[in-house]
Amino acid sequence: MIKVSVMYPNKSDANFDIEYYCNTHMPMVQGLLGDTIKSISVDYGLAGGAPGESASFIAMGHLTFDSVDSFQNAFGPHAEKIMADIPNYTNTQPQIQISEIKV
């Protein structure tokens, strides 16, 4: 299993509409990619590791797939539509990481 993490950097001028992301964007992504998505979750950053430190990422979306190929085959045909929705909920540019789930 692999996890695709879409991470939105937190900076002083960052805006992020978590309600839109959770209630509109992520359901749209799940609908487009269908059964290839095995699980979905969203994290909303509260703080960094040190007292008073801001979270490094304002939010993160996580999608689990069987393999990198299953993700790429499902995402590719819908990439333009999914990416075009980003300005509807944030002014940040996401960073993407694909990881193998070990535990």
N, C-alpha and C positions, 0 to 999 in steps of 0.2 A: 504494500500500500504506500501511496505517496500523498503528501500534503502540499497544496499550493497555497502559499501565504501571500496575501496582497497587503502590504504595509504602507500606511500613510504617515510620512514624517510629520512630527509636531514641531512647529516653529511659531514665532511670535505673531505672524500674520495669518496663521492657518485657520481656515473655517471648515467645519465638518458637520453636516446634518445627519446625525446618527439615526434619527427616526426615518428619514428618507432611505438611508442606506439599508437599514434592517427591514423596512416594510415595503420598499419598492425595488431598490436595486438588486438586493440579494435574491428575492423571489423571482425577479426577471431572469437573473443568471441561472438559477436553478431550473426554471422552466425551459430555458433555451438549451441547457446542457443535459437535461433529463436524467435518466437512470444511471448515467455514467458517474454522477456525483453520488458518493457513498455517504457522506455527511457534510454538514456545513455549520460553521460557528462564526461569531463575531466577538472581538474583544474591543473594548473602549478604554483607552489609556487614562489612568487616574493620577499616577505619580511615578517618579523614577525610584531608584534604589536608595538614594540618600534623602534624609529629611528635607523637605522643601524643594526637591528637584522635580522638574516636569517630566512627564512620560516622554520617552524617545519617539514613540509613535502615537498619534492621536487616535488611531483605530487600526484594526487588522481584521481582514476577512480570511477565513480558512476553508478550503474546499478539499475533500479527500477523494482520491480516485484509486483505481486498481493499479494504474501504471502511468508513466509519463506519456506513452503513446495514446492511452485512452483520454487523457486530458487534452493533448494537442489535437487529436482528431475531433473531439467534441467542441473545443474552444475555437479552433481555426475558422470555421464557417460563420461564427457569430462575433468574432473579435471586434469588428468595426462597430457593431451596435452596442456591445458592452462598453467599449472604450468611450464611445460618444456620450454615454450617460454620466461619465465622471464629473463634468462641470455642474451637473444638477445637485451634487451633494458636497463637493469639496473644491478648493482652489489649490490643492497640493497634487504633486505628481507621485503616483504610487511606485513602490519598489516591490518586485516580485521575487520570491524564493520558492524553489521546488525542493522538498526534502523527502527523504525516505523515512518512514515511521518505523522505529525500532522497538518501542515498548507501547 
